[in-house]
């Protein structure tokens, strides 16, 4: 069976530069604590950039829905650059 990405727009190619990827939602306990997530271009591809907001207690994340089946095995691959 071919491998496929179960997360819609998991490669972040859909969405405006400087904005949030289509289908992804930013969450934070308080807006003042939220980091900044935005699409940018690197090596010809859109990538997601995440930066702090200058506060030590900066906290938040992006999420996207995914459907999983009980009893199945899944592999999650994430690539970070600092």
N, C-alpha and C positions, 0 to 999 in steps of 0.2 A: 504494500500500500504506500503511495507517495506521501512524503511528509508535507504538511501544510500548516500554516500559521493559524491557530485557533483564535487569535486576538485580531479583531478587525483593525486595520491600520497599525499593526504591530511594528511596521518598519517606519512609521511616522512620515510617509511620503505625501499624505493627504492633509492639507491645512495650510493656512497662510504663513509665510515667513514672519517671525515676530509674534505669532499667535500660538494657540494650543492645538495639538493634533486633533483632527476630526474624530469624534467618538470617544475622546478622553475627557475626564472631568477632574479639575483640581479640587482638593479637599484640604482643609486646615481647621483646627479647633477655633481659631480666630483669624480674621483677615490680616490683622497686624502682625501675625506670626508667620504668615505664608511665605515660602520661598518663591522665586520667580522661575517659571517654566516657560520656555519659548522655543519655537522651531527656528533653526538657523541652517546655514548651508556650510558643509565641510566636505572637501574633496569631491564636489559635484553632487552630493546627496544631501537631502534634508536630514538633520539629526536633531535630537532633543537636547537642549542645553538647560541645566538646572543651576541656579545660583542662590546663595543665601540672601537675606535681606539686611545684613549688617547687625542682626541681633543674635545674641548667644542662644536664645531660646527659640530660634527659627524652626518651625516644624510644619510639615505638610507633605502631600504626595499627589500624584496623578493616578487615576484608575480607569480601567476600561473593562466592560463586562466580558466574561468568557464562560462558556458552558462546558462542564466536564462530566464524564460518566463514571459512576461508581465501578470500581474493580479494574479500571484502566490505568496504565502507566503513562505519564507525560514527562516531557523534558522541557525545562525552561532554560533558555540561553539569553544572557544579557551581556552586552559589551559596554564597558566604561572607559573613558579617557579622562585623565586629570591634567 
